[in-house]
Amino acid sequence: MEENKELLEETVADDALTETASDVQEEVREDESAEEDETAETEAEGDDSALIKDILEIVESTLITVFVIVLLFTYILHPVNIVGGSMENTLKTNDRIFMSTVYFDVSYGDIIIIDNNMSYLLDDKGQVYERNIDGSPLKECIIKRVIACGGQTLNIVDGVVYVDGKAIDEPYTNGFTGQGAAFNFPITVPEGYYFVMGDHRNASTDSRFDTVGLIKKDQIYGKAIIRYSPFSSFKFLFNSWKKSSE
């Protein structure tokens, strides 16, 4: 009986040890599981933080880009849609260009956008006087090319344009250059004024006519710099006078 009792106690003890070991293993597994869950949760939080950071960086970059674009097109570049054929073949109807409204000088060959709100002509003594053009269809925004600047003498003889006595090379022109009726050539352009013409000389109402006349500096909105549409005809315009338009 004693031996059976001891055997029973040992068996019970063994069972207790087994249960204790099992409990310890369960606790270890639970601890490992908890650590794994905590690690997974930390990694998930890290992934979420990285994702939020990436999103914020994208939003920030987008906002900066939009701001720069708005600033650019508000204060530096303005889109202009060409209507009419007076600048063919350099510019055609429905071409779209950018004009610069700041940091530009006006010189020969520049294509400029003009507020044609008044016509400035010359009297017999070469003095400037104003001609009101209210009611004229040309009292609007027009686009032309600068041919002569203040202080320069301009003449047109047999379709050839002379500036300061020298025939100028005009590879951009389309058609014959007539004298028009606004001036008796030759004339000296007063300081602060410009003589402008369209490239399509037979289809352009410009400084040769009294509905446009000389262009005063403060009538200039800006200078054409790029033709961006149609994209196949993309072209820089600030040096277009140096080569023939296609």
Secondary structure, DSSP 8 states (H G I E B T S, - for coil): -HHHHHHHHHHHHHHHHHHHHHHHHHHHHHHHHHHHHHHHHHHHHHHHHHHHHHHHHHHHHHHHHHHHHHHHHHHTEEEEE--SSTTTTTS-TT-EEEEE-SS----TT-EEEEE--SEEEE-TTS-EEEE--TT-TTSSEEEEEEEEETT-EEEEETTEEEETTEE---TT-BS-----SS--SSEE--TTEEEEE-SBGGG--STTSTTTBBEEGGGEEEEEEEEEESGGG-EE-TTGGGS---
